[in-house]
């Protein structure tokens, strides 16, 4: 990503990314914690299908394939 942005926007963007690295967070993990439904093992939460989670959160999913083709 850094190389692509650098080519498109120049080295200033690459320098900015190096200073302020983006923080990535797994949305499915966040959703499992949000639901609070216990998982199979102690201290874990139950995972959900992404499409089901999106639907429950009010995200329109019609026309979106669950897996890329």
C-alpha positions in Angstrom: 0.0 0.0 0.0 2.8 2.4 0.9 4.5 1.8 -2.5 1.3 2.3 -4.4 0.5 5.6 -2.6 4.1 6.8 -3.1 3.8 6.2 -6.8 0.4 7.9 -7.0 1.1 10.8 -4.6 4.9 11.1 -4.2 7.3 10.4 -1.4 5.6 12.9 1.0 2.7 10.4 1.4 5.1 7.5 2.1 6.9 9.6 4.7 3.5 10.4 6.4 2.6 6.8 6.5 5.9 5.9 8.0 5.3 8.4 10.8 1.6 7.6 11.4 1.2 4.0 10.8 -2.5 3.0 10.4 -3.9 0.9 13.1 -5.8 -2.1 11.7 -8.6 -3.8 13.6 -10.5 -6.9 12.8 -14.1 -6.0 12.5 -15.3 -9.5 13.0 -13.4 -9.8 16.3 -14.9 -6.4 17.4 -18.4 -7.7 16.5 -17.9 -10.9 18.5 -17.0 -8.9 21.5 -19.9 -6.5 20.9 -22.4 -9.4 20.9 -20.9 -10.9 24.0 -22.2 -14.4 23.1 -19.9 -17.0 24.7 -17.8 -19.1 22.4 -16.7 -22.7 22.5 -13.9 -22.0 25.0 -13.7 -20.0 28.2 -12.9 -16.3 27.6 -13.8 -16.5 23.9 -16.8 -15.1 22.0 -18.8 -16.8 19.3 -17.9 -15.9 15.7 -20.7 -14.9 13.2 -21.0 -15.0 9.5 -20.0 -11.6 8.1 -23.2 -11.2 6.1 -25.3 -12.0 9.2 -23.4 -9.5 11.3 -23.8 -6.8 8.6 -27.5 -7.5 8.4 -27.9 -7.3 12.2 -26.1 -4.0 12.2 -28.4 -2.6 9.5 -26.0 -2.7 6.6 -27.6 -3.4 3.2 -26.2 -6.6 1.8 -28.4 -7.2 -1.2 -26.3 -7.7 -4.3 -23.1 -8.4 -2.4 -21.6 -11.9 -2.7 -20.4 -13.5 0.5 -17.3 -14.7 -1.3 -15.5 -13.3 -4.3 -16.1 -15.2 -7.5 
